[in-house]
């Protein structure tokens, strides 16, 4: 996802190593002729043509590799956030499978997963439930709203965790601050998901600073009036408000971990803060057969 101000100012981080080109299918060299065989068979006058002698066949091309998640934008984590669920891959599978556009307007687009019956069958091998996701992204002035609808298309209830994995662009992470997290306890993923008590309200006067690797789930912070990533060096703040999403995740890998990531530049960590509305530490959501759950986030821009 790319989101910009009317002046063209980028608001969303995208990794310097992100590649959008589809993977190339290897081509096979021409099959050489069989030794001793004529390249152009001759047919005696009055004789019926003879079928060509069988020769070596080309092996079929290998299948395309599954797309990888893009480091940047707003990946959708479903049916689980991190390892909070039964799916083998972290953050589930929604962020690295193709969605189908089902509706498009002047300022909005709706995409659906699964995109086809064949894809639904393949995803059922990863998570044994029938489901349908609709993601609507809409622009309204300086605000961007994303609505994720989770439908249960099966005959048994299921549970899920999920996340809007926002990569919000900042000029310098060392000068950035995060408002709206004070007063909420958090699970610290760097220390075995230890639950730490809420910080005092004074923290919100200027916002919390990031001074190193950060990976926290702020419990109940998603239901407040709205948090914000304050880009003091850039003179702006990006606000994050939610509906139906209980938690906010704060993440930045910092220098050592960023350098070890193959899909992120060594200094890229300086250019973003992830502030992510999530169904995570507060517990999963349940969806009854035929039912639906709606999760929504709205991003806005304020000038400092």
C-alpha positions as CSV (number, residue, x, y, z in Angstrom):
1,X,0.0,0.0,0.0
2,X,1.2,3.5,-0.9
3,X,-0.4,6.4,0.9
4,X,0.6,10.1,0.3
5,X,-0.5,13.5,1.2
6,X,-2.1,15.7,-1.6
7,X,1.3,17.3,-1.9
8,X,2.8,13.9,-2.7
9,X,4.5,13.4,0.6
10,X,4.9,9.7,1.4
11,X,3.4,8.4,4.7
12,X,4.1,4.7,4.4
13,X,7.5,3.0,4.6
14,X,8.5,0.5,1.9
15,X,11.8,-1.5,2.2
16,X,14.6,-0.5,0.0
17,X,14.9,-4.2,-1.0
18,X,11.2,-4.7,-1.8
19,X,10.7,-6.2,-5.3
20,X,7.4,-6.2,-7.1
21,X,8.4,-8.0,-10.3
22,X,6.9,-11.5,-10.5
23,X,9.4,-14.4,-10.3
24,X,10.7,-15.5,-13.6
25,X,10.0,-19.0,-14.8
26,X,13.2,-20.7,-15.9
27,X,13.3,-21.4,-19.6
28,X,14.7,-24.7,-21.0
29,X,17.3,-24.8,-23.8
30,X,16.2,-26.3,-27.1
31,X,16.2,-30.1,-27.2
32,X,19.2,-31.2,-29.3
33,X,18.5,-33.6,-32.2
34,X,19.0,-37.3,-31.6
35,X,22.6,-38.2,-32.7
36,X,22.5,-39.7,-36.2
37,X,18.9,-38.6,-36.9
38,X,18.1,-36.6,-40.0
39,X,17.0,-33.0,-39.3
40,X,14.6,-33.1,-42.2
41,X,13.2,-36.6,-42.9
42,X,12.9,-37.5,-46.6
43,X,9.9,-39.4,-48.0
44,X,10.3,-41.5,-51.1
45,X,7.9,-40.6,-54.0
46,X,4.5,-42.3,-53.6
47,X,5.2,-43.3,-49.9
48,X,3.1,-42.2,-46.9
49,X,4.9,-39.9,-44.5
50,X,6.5,-41.6,-41.5
51,X,6.0,-40.2,-38.1
52,X,9.2,-38.6,-36.7
53,X,11.3,-40.7,-34.4
54,X,10.7,-40.0,-30.7
55,X,13.3,-37.8,-29.2
56,X,14.1,-36.4,-25.7
57,X,11.3,-34.4,-24.1
58,X,11.6,-31.1,-22.2
59,X,10.9,-31.4,-18.5
60,X,7.9,-29.3,-17.3
61,X,8.7,-25.9,-15.9
62,X,8.9,-25.8,-12.1
63,X,5.9,-24.3,-10.3
64,X,6.0,-20.6,-9.4
65,X,7.2,-20.0,-5.8
66,X,4.7,-18.7,-3.4
67,X,4.9,-14.9,-3.1
68,X,6.7,-13.5,-0.1
69,X,5.3,-10.9,2.2
70,X,6.4,-7.3,1.3
71,X,8.4,-5.5,4.0
72,X,6.4,-2.3,4.2
73,X,2.9,-1.0,3.5
74,X,0.1,-2.5,5.6
75,X,0.3,-6.3,5.4
76,X,-2.8,-8.1,6.7
77,X,-2.0,-10.8,9.3
78,X,-4.7,-13.6,9.4
79,X,-5.8,-16.0,10.7
80,X,-3.2,-15.4,13.3
81,X,-0.9,-12.6,14.6
82,X,2.7,-13.8,15.2
83,X,2.4,-17.4,16.5
84,X,-0.9,-16.9,18.3
85,X,-2.7,-19.6,16.4
86,X,-2.2,-23.0,14.7
87,X,-0.8,-22.0,11.4
88,X,2.8,-22.9,10.9
89,X,4.0,-19.6,9.3
90,X,4.2,-16.5,11.5
91,X,1.4,-14.0,10.9
92,X,-0.6,-16.6,9.0
93,X,-1.0,-16.6,5.2
94,X,-3.2,-13.7,4.1
95,X,-0.2,-11.3,3.6
96,X,1.5,-13.6,1.0
97,X,-1.4,-14.9,-1.1
98,X,-3.0,-13.1,-4.1
99,X,-6.4,-11.3,-3.4
100,X,-9.0,-10.6,-6.0
101,X,-10.5,-7.2,-6.6
102,X,-14.3,-7.5,-6.3
103,X,-15.3,-3.8,-6.3
104,X,-13.6,-0.6,-7.2
105,X,-14.6,3.1,-7.0
106,X,-13.0,6.5,-7.5
107,X,-11.7,6.5,-3.9
108,X,-12.0,2.9,-2.7
109,X,-11.2,-0.7,-3.6
110,X,-12.4,-4.0,-2.1
111,X,-10.3,-7.2,-2.3
112,X,-11.2,-10.7,-1.4
113,X,-9.5,-13.8,-0.1
114,X,-9.7,-16.6,-1.1
115,X,-9.6,-15.4,-4.7
116,X,-10.8,-18.6,-6.3
117,X,-12.2,-22.1,-5.3
118,X,-8.8,-23.6,-6.1
119,X,-7.1,-21.2,-3.7
120,X,-9.7,-21.9,-1.0
121,X,-8.9,-25.6,-1.2
122,X,-5.2,-24.9,-0.9
123,X,-5.7,-22.6,2.1
124,X,-7.8,-25.2,3.7
125,X,-4.7,-27.4,3.9
126,X,-3.0,-24.7,6.0
127,X,-6.0,-23.8,8.2
128,X,-9.0,-26.2,8.2
129,X,-11.8,-23.7,8.0
130,X,-14.0,-22.2,5.3
131,X,-13.8,-18.4,5.4
132,X,-14.0,-15.3,3.3
133,X,-12.1,-12.0,3.9
134,X,-13.1,-8.7,2.4
135,X,-10.6,-5.8,2.7
136,X,-12.0,-2.4,1.8
137,X,-9.5,0.5,1.6
138,X,-11.1,4.0,1.2
139,X,-9.7,7.5,1.0
140,X,-11.7,10.5,2.4
141,X,-9.7,13.7,2.5
142,X,-6.7,13.3,4.7
143,X,-7.9,10.0,6.1
144,X,-7.4,6.4,5.0
145,X,-9.8,3.8,6.3
146,X,-9.4,0.0,6.0
147,X,-12.2,-2.3,6.9
148,X,-11.5,-6.1,7.2
149,X,-14.6,-8.3,7.3
150,X,-14.1,-11.9,8.4
151,X,-16.9,-14.3,7.4
152,X,-17.4,-17.9,8.5
153,X,-18.5,-19.8,5.4
154,X,-18.3,-23.2,7.1
155,X,-20.5,-25.2,9.5
156,X,-18.4,-25.0,12.6
157,X,-17.2,-21.9,14.6
158,X,-13.6,-20.8,14.4
159,X,-11.3,-18.4,16.2
160,X,-8.7,-16.0,14.8
161,X,-6.2,-13.4,15.7
162,X,-5.3,-10.6,13.2
163,X,-3.4,-7.4,12.6
164,X,-3.1,-4.3,10.4
165,X,0.7,-4.3,10.2
166,X,1.3,-0.6,9.5
167,X,4.8,0.6,8.6
168,X,4.5,4.3,9.2
169,X,7.3,6.4,7.6
170,X,9.3,8.7,9.8
171,X,12.3,11.0,9.1
172,X,14.3,9.7,12.1
173,X,13.1,7.0,14.5
174,X,15.3,8.4,17.2
175,X,13.3,11.6,17.2
176,X,9.9,9.9,16.8
177,X,7.4,9.6,19.6
178,X,4.3,7.4,20.1
179,X,1.2,8.8,21.8
180,X,-1.8,7.0,23.1
181,X,-0.1,4.0,24.8
182,X,0.1,5.4,28.3
183,X,-2.3,3.9,30.8
184,X,-2.2,0.4,29.1
185,X,-0.3,-2.6,30.3
186,X,1.8,-4.3,27.6
187,X,3.1,-7.7,26.7
188,X,6.8,-7.5,26.0
189,X,7.6,-10.0,23.3
190,X,11.4,-9.6,23.9
191,X,11.0,-11.0,27.3
192,X,8.7,-14.1,26.9
193,X,5.6,-11.9,26.6
194,X,6.0,-10.8,30.1
195,X,3.1,-8.4,31.1
196,X,4.4,-5.1,32.3
197,X,2.2,-2.6,34.1
198,X,0.8,0.6,32.6
199,X,3.1,3.6,32.4
200,X,1.9,6.8,34.0
201,X,-0.3,9.2,32.0
202,X,2.6,11.8,31.9
203,X,4.2,9.7,29.2
204,X,1.5,10.9,26.7
205,X,2.5,14.6,27.2
206,X,5.2,14.1,24.6
207,X,4.8,10.4,23.7
208,X,7.0,7.4,24.3
209,X,10.4,7.2,22.6
210,X,12.0,4.2,21.0
211,X,15.6,3.7,22.1
212,X,16.3,0.2,20.8
213,X,14.6,-2.9,19.5
214,X,10.9,-2.8,20.5
215,X,8.2,-5.5,20.3
216,X,5.2,-4.9,22.5
217,X,1.5,-5.5,22.5
218,X,-0.4,-2.8,24.4
219,X,-3.5,-4.4,25.8
220,X,-6.7,-2.5,25.3
221,X,-5.0,0.5,23.6
222,X,-6.8,0.0,20.4
223,X,-10.1,1.0,21.8
224,X,-9.0,4.5,22.9
225,X,-9.6,7.8,21.1
226,X,-6.6,7.2,18.9
227,X,-2.8,6.8,19.1
228,X,-0.3,8.5,16.9
229,X,3.3,8.2,15.6
230,X,4.8,11.7,16.0
231,X,7.5,12.4,13.4
232,X,9.1,15.4,15.1
233,X,11.8,15.7,12.5
234,X,9.2,15.6,9.7
235,X,6.8,18.0,11.3
236,X,3.8,15.7,11.3
237,X,1.9,13.0,13.2
238,X,0.1,10.0,11.7
239,X,-2.9,9.1,13.9
240,X,-4.3,5.6,14.3
241,X,-7.9,5.0,15.5
242,X,-9.7,1.7,15.5
243,X,-13.1,0.1,15.7
244,X,-13.5,-3.5,16.9
245,X,-9.7,-4.0,17.4
246,X,-8.6,-4.2,21.0
247,X,-4.8,-3.9,21.0
248,X,-2.0,-1.9,19.5
249,X,1.4,-3.4,18.6
250,X,4.6,-1.3,18.7
251,X,7.5,-2.7,16.7
252,X,10.9,-1.7,15.4
253,X,13.8,-4.2,14.9
254,X,16.6,-1.6,15.4
255,X,20.1,-2.0,14.0
256,X,21.3,-5.5,14.7
257,X,18.1,-7.3,13.7
258,X,17.5,-5.1,10.7
259,X,21.0,-5.9,9.5
260,X,20.2,-9.7,9.7
261,X,17.0,-9.3,7.7
262,X,17.4,-10.2,4.0
263,X,14.4,-8.1,2.9
264,X,15.4,-4.9,4.8
265,X,18.3,-2.5,4.3
266,X,20.7,-2.2,7.2
267,X,19.6,1.4,8.0
268,X,16.0,1.0,7.1
269,X,14.9,0.7,10.7
270,X,15.6,4.5,11.1
271,X,12.8,5.3,8.7
272,X,9.7,3.7,10.2
273,X,7.6,2.9,13.3
274,X,5.1,0.0,13.2
275,X,2.0,0.9,15.1
276,X,-0.4,-1.9,14.4
277,X,-4.1,-2.4,15.5
278,X,-4.4,-6.1,16.4
279,X,-6.5,-8.8,17.7
280,X,-3.7,-10.4,19.7
281,X,-2.8,-10.3,23.4
282,X,-6.3,-9.6,24.6
283,X,-7.4,-12.9,23.1
284,X,-8.8,-14.3,19.8
285,X,-12.2,-13.4,18.2
286,X,-14.8,-16.1,17.5
287,X,-17.0,-16.3,14.5
288,X,-20.1,-18.5,14.4
289,X,-21.1,-20.4,11.2
290,X,-22.6,-17.9,8.8
291,X,-21.5,-15.0,11.0
292,X,-19.0,-12.2,10.4
293,X,-16.7,-9.9,12.4
294,X,-15.6,-6.5,11.2
295,X,-12.3,-4.8,12.1
296,X,-11.5,-1.2,11.1
297,X,-8.6,1.2,11.3
298,X,-8.5,4.9,10.2
299,X,-5.2,6.7,9.6
300,X,-5.0,10.4,9.6
301,X,-2.3,13.2,9.3
302,X,-1.8,16.1,11.6
303,X,0.8,18.9,11.1
304,X,2.9,19.8,14.1
